[in-house]
Amino acid sequence: MANQIQLDDATADGNDLAAHEMGYNQFVDLTVTGIIFVVNVLIGLAIGGVLDRWLLGAVVIVAAAVTAAYGLWSGSRGPSVAVVLFALLSLALTGLG
């Protein structure tokens, strides 16, 4: 009885591999951008809460939100990573002084 069933997954009408791959790539972009955004916010809160430099922490958080929105719109991760580097540098320099 199992021999009588034909599986045509590769040629089925509802099998749209390109749409699945596009959805997966969008999921990965959203996940990576979200993780970078959360890291930026945590560093901004550390600058504000631990070092009591709330203005600089707020600048980092706002920059993180702007670059995350831009990253989701354009698919670019570079600006968000640049904000992480700026935030880490700010954290290090304000921690020393």
C-alpha atoms as an extended CHARMM CRD file, in Angstrom:
* protein
*
        97  EXT
         1         1  MET       CA              0.0000000000        0.0000000000        0.0000000000  PROA      1               0.0000000000
         2         2  ALA       CA              2.8930000000        2.3670000000        0.7020000000  PROA      2               0.0000000000
         3         3  ASN       CA              4.1800000000        1.6790000000       -2.8060000000  PROA      3               0.0000000000
         4         4  GLN       CA              1.1120000000        3.2910000000       -4.3600000000  PROA      4               0.0000000000
         5         5  ILE       CA              1.7290000000        6.7700000000       -2.9330000000  PROA      5               0.0000000000
         6         6  GLN       CA              3.7780000000        9.0750000000       -5.1200000000  PROA      6               0.0000000000
         7         7  LEU       CA              5.5230000000       12.0160000000       -3.5220000000  PROA      7               0.0000000000
         8         8  ASP       CA              6.1860000000       14.9240000000       -5.8040000000  PROA      8               0.0000000000
         9         9  ASP       CA              7.6250000000       17.4620000000       -3.3970000000  PROA      9               0.0000000000
        10        10  ALA       CA             10.0720000000       18.8720000000       -5.9070000000  PROA      10              0.0000000000
        11        11  THR       CA              7.4030000000       19.5610000000       -8.5110000000  PROA      11              0.0000000000
        12        12  ALA       CA              4.4470000000       20.3700000000       -6.2580000000  PROA      12              0.0000000000
        13        13  ASP       CA              2.5530000000       23.5820000000       -6.9900000000  PROA      13              0.0000000000
        14        14  GLY       CA              2.7460000000       24.8440000000       -3.3950000000  PROA      14              0.0000000000
        15        15  ASN       CA              6.4840000000       24.2790000000       -2.9780000000  PROA      15              0.0000000000
        16        16  ASP       CA              8.1050000000       27.6960000000       -3.3140000000  PROA      16              0.0000000000
        17        17  LEU       CA             11.7220000000       27.3280000000       -2.2410000000  PROA      17              0.0000000000
        18        18  ALA       CA             12.6620000000       30.9110000000       -3.1620000000  PROA      18              0.0000000000
        19        19  ALA       CA              9.9800000000       32.3240000000       -0.8380000000  PROA      19              0.0000000000
        20        20  HSD       CA             11.1520000000       30.0470000000        1.9860000000  PROA      20              0.0000000000
        21        21  GLU       CA             14.7560000000       31.1450000000        1.5480000000  PROA      21              0.0000000000
        22        22  MET       CA             13.7260000000       34.8080000000        1.4750000000  PROA      22              0.0000000000
        23        23  GLY       CA             11.7190000000       34.3480000000        4.6770000000  PROA      23              0.0000000000
        24        24  TYR       CA             14.6480000000       32.6190000000        6.3490000000  PROA      24              0.0000000000
        25        25  ASN       CA             17.0460000000       35.4000000000        5.3310000000  PROA      25              0.0000000000
        26        26  GLN       CA             14.6330000000       38.0200000000        6.6850000000  PROA      26              0.0000000000
        27        27  PHE       CA             14.4130000000       36.1030000000        9.9570000000  PROA      27              0.0000000000
        28        28  VAL       CA             18.2030000000       35.9550000000       10.2610000000  PROA      28              0.0000000000
        29        29  ASP       CA             18.5150000000       39.6960000000        9.4890000000  PROA      29              0.0000000000
        30        30  LEU       CA             15.8700000000       40.5460000000       12.0920000000  PROA      30              0.0000000000
        31        31  THR       CA             17.5210000000       38.3250000000       14.6980000000  PROA      31              0.0000000000
        32        32  VAL       CA             21.0340000000       39.6970000000       14.1670000000  PROA      32              0.0000000000
        33        33  THR       CA             19.8080000000       43.3010000000       14.1030000000  PROA      33              0.0000000000
        34        34  GLY       CA             17.7870000000       42.6960000000       17.2710000000  PROA      34              0.0000000000
        35        35  ILE       CA             20.7530000000       41.1820000000       19.0960000000  PROA      35              0.0000000000
        36        36  ILE       CA             23.0100000000       44.0780000000       18.1100000000  PROA      36              0.0000000000
        37        37  PHE       CA             20.3010000000       46.5340000000       19.2380000000  PROA      37              0.0000000000
        38        38  VAL       CA             19.9740000000       44.8460000000       22.6360000000  PROA      38              0.0000000000
        39        39  VAL       CA             23.7660000000       44.8790000000       23.0980000000  PROA      39              0.0000000000
        40        40  ASN       CA             23.8130000000       48.6080000000       22.2840000000  PROA      40              0.0000000000
        41        41  VAL       CA             21.0130000000       49.3370000000       24.7490000000  PROA      41              0.0000000000
        42        42  LEU       CA             22.7430000000       47.3540000000       27.4890000000  PROA      42              0.0000000000
        43        43  ILE       CA             25.9940000000       49.2290000000       26.9420000000  PROA      43              0.0000000000
        44        44  GLY       CA             24.0830000000       52.5320000000       26.9650000000  PROA      44              0.0000000000
        45        45  LEU       CA             22.4130000000       51.6010000000       30.2310000000  PROA      45              0.0000000000
        46        46  ALA       CA             25.7710000000       50.5990000000       31.6860000000  PROA      46              0.0000000000
        47        47  ILE       CA             27.2190000000       53.9770000000       30.7320000000  PROA      47              0.0000000000
        48        48  GLY       CA             24.2720000000       55.7560000000       32.2820000000  PROA      48              0.0000000000
        49        49  GLY       CA             23.6360000000       53.6390000000       35.3420000000  PROA      49              0.0000000000
        50        50  VAL       CA             27.0650000000       52.5060000000       36.4110000000  PROA      50              0.0000000000
        51        51  LEU       CA             29.1500000000       55.4800000000       35.3430000000  PROA      51              0.0000000000
        52        52  ASP       CA             26.3820000000       58.0910000000       35.8740000000  PROA      52              0.0000000000
        53        53  ARG       CA             26.8100000000       59.5610000000       32.3820000000  PROA      53              0.0000000000
        54        54  TRP       CA             23.1520000000       59.5350000000       31.3630000000  PROA      54              0.0000000000
        55        55  LEU       CA             23.4960000000       61.9480000000       28.4540000000  PROA      55              0.0000000000
        56        56  LEU       CA             26.1050000000       59.7730000000       26.7540000000  PROA      56              0.0000000000
        57        57  GLY       CA             24.0770000000       56.6590000000       27.5510000000  PROA      57              0.0000000000
        58        58  ALA       CA             20.9830000000       58.2380000000       25.9990000000  PROA      58              0.0000000000
        59        59  VAL       CA             22.9720000000       59.1650000000       22.8910000000  PROA      59              0.0000000000
        60        60  VAL       CA             24.1000000000       55.5500000000       22.5330000000  PROA      60              0.0000000000
        61        61  ILE       CA             20.5430000000       54.2320000000       22.9730000000  PROA      61              0.0000000000
        62        62  VAL       CA             19.0730000000       56.6870000000       20.4540000000  PROA      62              0.0000000000
        63        63  ALA       CA             21.8720000000       55.9320000000       17.9800000000  PROA      63              0.0000000000
        64        64  ALA       CA             21.1930000000       52.2220000000       18.4880000000  PROA      64              0.0000000000
        65        65  ALA       CA             17.4990000000       52.6810000000       17.7090000000  PROA      65              0.0000000000
        66        66  VAL       CA             18.1800000000       54.7650000000       14.6050000000  PROA      66              0.0000000000
        67        67  THR       CA             20.8020000000       52.3870000000       13.2210000000  PROA      67              0.0000000000
        68        68  ALA       CA             18.6420000000       49.3400000000       13.9930000000  PROA      68              0.0000000000
        69        69  ALA       CA             15.7470000000       50.8760000000       12.0710000000  PROA      69              0.0000000000
        70        70  TYR       CA             18.0800000000       51.7250000000        9.2010000000  PROA      70              0.0000000000
        71        71  GLY       CA             19.5360000000       48.2150000000        9.2900000000  PROA      71              0.0000000000
        72        72  LEU       CA             16.0980000000       46.6290000000        9.0870000000  PROA      72              0.0000000000
        73        73  TRP       CA             15.1470000000       48.9220000000        6.2180000000  PROA      73              0.0000000000
        74        74  SER       CA             18.3310000000       48.5000000000        4.1870000000  PROA      74              0.0000000000
        75        75  GLY       CA             19.6620000000       45.1310000000        5.3310000000  PROA      75              0.0000000000
        76        76  SER       CA             22.9850000000       46.6850000000        6.3500000000  PROA      76              0.0000000000
        77        77  ARG       CA             24.6010000000       45.7430000000        9.6660000000  PROA      77              0.0000000000
        78        78  GLY       CA             27.5820000000       48.0830000000        9.4140000000  PROA      78              0.0000000000
        79        79  PRO       CA             26.0980000000       51.1440000000       11.1450000000  PROA      79              0.0000000000
        80        80  SER       CA             24.8370000000       49.0650000000       14.0720000000  PROA      80              0.0000000000
        81        81  VAL       CA             28.2410000000       47.4690000000       14.5210000000  PROA      81              0.0000000000
        82        82  ALA       CA             29.8240000000       50.9360000000       14.3690000000  PROA      82              0.0000000000
        83        83  VAL       CA             27.5390000000       52.0440000000       17.2200000000  PROA      83              0.0000000000
        84        84  VAL       CA             28.6230000000       48.9930000000       19.2510000000  PROA      84              0.0000000000
        85        85  LEU       CA             32.2700000000       49.9650000000       18.7500000000  PROA      85              0.0000000000
        86        86  PHE       CA             31.5070000000       53.5990000000       19.6340000000  PROA      86              0.0000000000
        87        87  ALA       CA             29.5840000000       52.5020000000       22.7430000000  PROA      87              0.0000000000
        88        88  LEU       CA             32.3750000000       50.1910000000       23.9010000000  PROA      88              0.0000000000
        89        89  LEU       CA             34.9510000000       52.9260000000       23.3440000000  PROA      89              0.0000000000
        90        90  SER       CA             32.7620000000       55.4010000000       25.2550000000  PROA      90              0.0000000000
        91        91  LEU       CA             32.3290000000       52.9120000000       28.0820000000  PROA      91              0.0000000000
        92        92  ALA       CA             36.0740000000       52.3490000000       28.2990000000  PROA      92              0.0000000000
        93        93  LEU       CA             37.0000000000       56.0250000000       28.1520000000  PROA      93              0.0000000000
        94        94  THR       CA             34.3890000000       57.1770000000       30.6470000000  PROA      94              0.0000000000
        95        95  GLY       CA             35.2850000000       54.3220000000       32.9570000000  PROA      95              0.0000000000
        96        96  LEU       CA             38.9030000000       55.4480000000       33.0190000000  PROA      96              0.0000000000
        97        97  GLY       CA             38.1540000000       59.0950000000       33.7120000000  PROA      97              0.0000000000
